[in-house]
Amino acid sequence: MGIPVGEQYMMGELGLGKVASYQGTRIDSAAVVEEIKFGSAVQVIDDEAKPLSDGDFYGVAVAKNYVPEYSDDKVGIYGPKEAVPVLRLGTITVLVDDDVKSGEKAVVNKDTANFLPSSAQGTNTTEVIGIFKSTTPKDGLAKLEINLP
């Protein structure tokens, strides 16, 4: 007998930087040159990764399954010389800097490497990089779907 309500047996929010669906997922890796937080936007140049600030959006940093805590606020971080897995195709849980609605186009806030709705005004952002798959208030965790070549 199948499970009648699939979400009844799963957590709604998976955590920052966790892959939200394994259907159609593609993940690359790169060497870290500057600390990268789980779930943040990443730029990669010559196989070296850092938080997105002035380059092109490459993908989203996927969280590790287990890490020792690096800080008091329990933020997972990839340090220099580690390999960071970067999601290029699929759905992942990310931190948003503004209220977002399901189905809204997503952009990256280059100042924080977090995500915003494309309608955000007066910010240093990228072009549209994906679509939000959940409705979430500011500073919350949202599901983001991306499909990069």
C-alpha positions as CSV (number, residue, x, y, z in Angstrom):
1,M,0.0,0.0,0.0
2,G,1.3,3.4,-0.9
3,I,1.7,6.4,1.4
4,P,-1.5,8.5,1.0
5,V,0.1,11.8,2.2
6,G,3.8,11.8,1.4
7,E,4.6,15.0,3.2
8,Q,3.2,13.5,6.4
9,Y,6.4,11.5,6.8
10,M,8.9,14.2,5.8
11,M,10.1,17.5,7.2
12,G,8.8,20.6,5.5
13,E,12.0,22.6,5.7
14,L,15.1,20.6,5.1
15,G,17.7,23.1,6.3
16,L,19.9,25.7,4.7
17,G,21.7,24.4,1.6
18,K,20.0,21.0,1.6
19,V,18.8,19.6,-1.7
20,A,15.0,19.7,-1.6
21,S,14.4,17.1,-4.3
22,Y,16.7,14.5,-5.9
23,Q,14.7,14.4,-9.1
24,G,16.8,15.8,-12.0
25,T,19.7,17.0,-9.8
26,R,23.2,17.9,-11.1
27,I,26.0,18.9,-8.8
28,D,29.6,20.0,-9.7
29,S,32.4,20.7,-7.4
30,A,35.2,23.4,-7.1
31,A,38.0,24.3,-4.7
32,V,37.1,27.0,-2.2
33,V,39.3,30.1,-2.1
34,E,37.2,32.2,0.2
35,E,34.7,31.0,2.9
36,I,31.4,30.0,1.5
37,K,28.2,29.6,3.7
38,F,25.9,26.7,3.0
39,G,23.1,27.6,0.6
40,S,24.8,30.8,-0.7
41,A,25.3,31.8,-4.3
42,V,28.7,30.8,-5.7
43,Q,30.8,32.1,-8.6
44,V,33.5,29.8,-10.0
45,I,36.5,30.9,-12.1
46,D,39.2,28.5,-13.1
47,D,37.7,25.7,-10.8
48,E,38.0,28.1,-7.8
49,A,34.9,29.0,-5.9
50,K,33.9,32.0,-3.7
51,P,30.6,33.7,-2.7
52,L,29.0,35.5,-5.6
53,S,29.9,39.2,-5.5
54,D,31.2,40.5,-8.9
55,G,31.2,37.5,-11.2
56,D,28.6,35.3,-12.9
57,F,26.2,33.0,-11.0
58,Y,27.5,29.4,-11.1
59,G,25.2,27.7,-8.6
60,V,24.3,27.2,-4.9
61,A,26.6,25.7,-2.3
62,V,25.2,22.4,-1.0
63,A,25.4,21.7,2.8
64,K,27.4,18.9,4.2
65,N,25.6,16.1,6.0
66,Y,27.7,16.5,9.1
67,V,30.0,19.4,10.2
68,P,31.6,20.6,13.4
69,E,30.2,24.0,14.2
70,Y,32.5,26.8,13.1
71,S,30.7,29.7,14.8
72,D,28.5,30.5,17.8
73,D,25.5,31.1,15.4
74,K,25.9,27.6,14.0
75,V,26.4,28.6,10.4
76,G,27.9,25.9,8.2
77,I,30.9,27.1,6.2
78,Y,33.3,25.6,3.6
79,G,36.8,26.9,4.4
80,P,39.6,27.6,2.0
81,K,41.1,24.5,0.2
82,E,38.0,22.4,0.8
83,A,35.9,21.1,-2.1
84,V,32.4,22.6,-2.3
85,P,29.6,20.8,-4.1
86,V,27.6,23.3,-6.2
87,L,24.1,22.6,-7.3
88,R,23.5,23.5,-11.0
89,L,20.2,21.7,-11.6
90,G,17.5,21.0,-9.1
91,T,15.8,22.4,-6.1
92,I,17.6,23.6,-2.9
93,T,16.8,25.4,0.3
94,V,18.2,28.9,0.4
95,L,18.1,32.0,2.7
96,V,16.1,34.9,1.3
97,D,16.7,38.6,2.0
98,D,13.1,39.7,1.2
99,D,9.6,38.2,1.2
100,V,9.2,35.7,-1.7
101,K,6.2,34.0,-3.3
102,S,6.0,30.5,-4.9
103,G,6.4,30.9,-8.7
104,E,8.3,34.2,-8.4
105,K,11.5,34.6,-10.4
106,A,14.7,34.7,-8.3
107,V,17.8,36.8,-8.4
108,V,21.0,36.9,-6.3
109,N,21.8,39.8,-3.9
110,K,25.5,40.3,-4.7
111,D,26.0,42.1,-1.4
112,T,25.1,39.0,0.7
113,A,25.1,36.0,-1.8
114,N,21.5,35.3,-0.6
115,F,18.4,35.4,-2.8
116,L,15.7,37.9,-3.6
117,P,12.6,38.1,-5.8
118,S,13.3,39.7,-9.2
119,S,10.9,42.5,-8.3
120,A,13.3,43.8,-5.5
121,Q,14.1,47.4,-6.1
122,G,17.4,49.3,-5.6
123,T,19.7,46.3,-5.0
124,N,22.9,45.0,-6.5
125,T,21.5,41.9,-8.1
126,T,22.1,39.4,-10.9
127,E,19.8,38.5,-13.8
128,V,17.0,35.9,-13.1
129,I,18.7,32.6,-12.1
130,G,15.7,30.5,-11.1
131,I,12.2,30.2,-9.6
132,F,11.1,30.1,-6.0
133,K,9.0,26.9,-5.2
134,S,7.7,28.1,-1.8
135,T,6.3,31.2,-0.2
136,T,8.6,32.5,2.6
137,P,9.0,35.7,4.6
138,K,12.2,37.8,4.8
139,D,15.2,36.0,6.4
140,G,13.4,32.6,6.0
141,L,14.3,29.5,4.1
142,A,12.8,29.1,0.6
143,K,13.0,26.3,-2.0
144,L,14.7,27.5,-5.1
145,E,14.7,25.7,-8.4
146,I,17.6,26.3,-10.9
147,N,18.4,24.8,-14.3
148,L,21.8,25.8,-15.5
149,P,23.7,24.4,-18.5
